[in-house]
Amino acid sequence: MEEAARSADRIYETIDRVNREAPVGHETVADPALLEDFRREMDDDFNTARALALIFDEVRSINRVLDEKRSGGVQARAAALKAMGEVLGLLQDSPEVFFGRQKTRWLQQHALTHQQIEQSIAARNQARKEKNWEEADRIRQQLQQEGILLEDTPGGTVWKVR
């Protein structure tokens, strides 16, 4: 179960990353070559193991492309990833909904609130603004010890639970 949860996290993180780093203003058509590869695996006696392997290979490939600061075609590839997942009953939610539900469960288990986390992030952002790097690092480390990972993006600080 834990491995399946980590796998779902990886897929959703990739889709979320594509949405943040290579946003598109209109509906993207899924990459037909990827969909054809997926259909071929599914037509082979419903070979879900190979179909899932194709999905995870694509997740790695998309992340490599984004790591190289290229974004050409990743929206179409991410759309194909979503379509493949939906066929298997996966990826039914947006990354925001998936991670939001994950955060809520985690916060309930650790007796913390969104507000407490946001206050810590605001204090860290203020320390960064004042160039008080020691305080900013202390807050980041404190949150990390509690199981909260911070990611600084052009749109602001995003937090995730591990």
PyMOL commands that set and color helices and strands:
alter all, ss='L'
color gray80, all
select helices_A, chain A and resi 2-21+32-43+48-67+74-87+95-110+114-129+133-145
alter helices_A, ss='H'
color red, helices_A
select strands_A, chain A and resi 148-153+156-161
alter strands_A, ss='S'
color yellow, strands_A
deselect
rebuild
show_as cartoon
